[in-house]
Amino acid sequence: MTTTVKLPNALEMNLRQHCAVSGESISDVIRVALEAHLASVSAVHARSAHALGSEFFGRYAGPVDLSERYREARAGLWDDVATAKSARRRQGAA
């Protein structure tokens, strides 16, 4: 497969000088560099779900059984909102 890559002049000159000194072809140097880059990027993307979220685990505190009682917790929050709304209405009417 043939691919065209546009390089800044300074980078192209460095590449050509490197190839002239080392005897490698431009294609070989670019291929090796691209393989190294993709290998390092894929290593980052291959991290486990735990590794990706580890900075967030244990960061927030809450009731231990929140996942079991979320409806009760949500209802409690809704009652607090409704109470605050009623208080604002009473203050506005007064």
C-alpha positions as CSV (number, residue, x, y, z in Angstrom):
1,M,0.0,0.0,0.0
2,T,1.3,3.4,-0.9
3,T,0.6,6.4,1.4
4,T,1.6,10.0,1.0
5,V,2.8,11.8,4.1
6,K,3.4,15.6,4.1
7,L,6.3,16.6,6.4
8,P,7.5,20.0,7.4
9,N,10.7,20.9,5.6
10,A,12.9,20.6,8.6
11,L,11.6,17.1,9.4
12,E,12.1,16.0,5.9
13,M,15.6,17.2,5.8
14,N,16.4,15.4,9.1
15,L,14.8,12.2,7.7
16,R,16.8,12.4,4.5
17,Q,20.1,13.1,6.3
18,H,19.4,10.2,8.7
19,C,18.7,7.8,5.8
20,A,21.8,9.0,3.9
21,V,24.0,8.3,6.9
22,S,22.4,5.0,8.1
23,G,21.7,3.6,4.6
24,E,18.1,2.9,5.5
25,S,15.3,3.8,3.1
26,I,12.8,6.5,4.0
27,S,10.0,3.9,3.8
28,D,11.8,1.6,6.3
29,V,12.4,4.5,8.8
30,I,8.8,5.7,8.6
31,R,7.4,2.1,8.9
32,V,9.5,1.4,12.0
33,A,8.5,4.7,13.6
34,L,4.9,4.2,12.8
35,E,4.9,0.6,14.2
36,A,6.6,1.9,17.4
37,H,4.0,4.7,17.8
38,L,1.0,2.4,17.2
39,A,2.4,-0.2,19.7
40,S,2.7,2.5,22.4
41,V,-0.8,3.9,21.7
42,S,-2.4,0.4,21.7
43,A,-0.8,-0.4,25.0
44,V,-2.5,2.7,26.5
45,H,-5.9,1.7,25.0
46,A,-5.5,-2.0,26.1
47,R,-5.7,-1.0,29.8
48,S,-8.4,-2.8,31.8
49,A,-11.6,-1.2,33.0
50,H,-10.2,-1.2,36.5
51,A,-7.1,0.6,35.5
52,L,-9.0,3.2,33.5
53,G,-11.3,4.1,36.4
54,S,-9.0,3.5,39.4
55,E,-8.6,7.2,40.1
56,F,-12.4,7.4,40.7
57,F,-12.8,4.3,42.9
58,G,-13.4,5.3,46.5
59,R,-13.5,8.9,45.6
60,Y,-17.1,9.5,46.6
61,A,-18.6,8.4,49.8
62,G,-22.2,7.4,50.3
63,P,-24.4,4.8,52.0
64,V,-23.0,1.3,51.6
65,D,-26.4,0.0,50.4
66,L,-27.2,2.9,48.0
67,S,-27.5,0.6,45.0
68,E,-30.1,-1.5,46.9
69,R,-32.1,1.5,48.2
70,Y,-31.7,4.0,45.4
71,R,-35.5,4.5,45.1
72,E,-35.8,5.4,48.8
73,A,-32.8,7.7,48.5
74,R,-34.3,9.4,45.4
75,A,-37.7,9.8,47.1
76,G,-36.0,11.4,50.0
77,L,-34.2,13.9,47.8
78,W,-37.5,14.6,46.0
79,D,-39.2,15.3,49.3
80,D,-36.4,17.8,50.2
81,V,-36.9,19.5,46.8
82,A,-40.7,19.7,47.2
83,T,-40.3,21.1,50.8
84,A,-37.9,23.8,49.6
85,K,-40.3,24.7,46.7
86,S,-43.2,25.0,49.1
87,A,-41.1,27.2,51.4
88,R,-40.2,29.5,48.5
89,R,-43.8,29.8,47.5
90,R,-44.9,30.7,51.0
91,Q,-42.1,33.3,51.2
92,G,-43.2,34.8,47.8
93,A,-46.8,34.9,48.9
94,A,-46.1,36.7,52.1
